[in-house]
Amino acid sequence: MTQIASTTQCDRQILCCYVNRTSLLQITRISNIPNWYFERTVFPGQTLLFTAPPEAELEIHTSQLVNATLFDKILCSILQVHEGSGEII
């Protein structure tokens, strides 16, 4: 299942793709861009397509019962979908 997230418009945005390859529920969040909010729940095996500024950092929080732990931070420029590549990594 693919989830497509529409975000607030910024001057420069890139199309990004993240896949939850774990067996855990994940909360994804971008918090390093001032006056900008992005947070989504990503289920195991789910693909998330979203637009964001290239300097944004996608935080990945894993959720286990009652707590969430920061699992990883990934620059959105690394998650960028390149036109014509034909594949999602």
Disulfide bonds with the S-S distance in Angstrom:
none
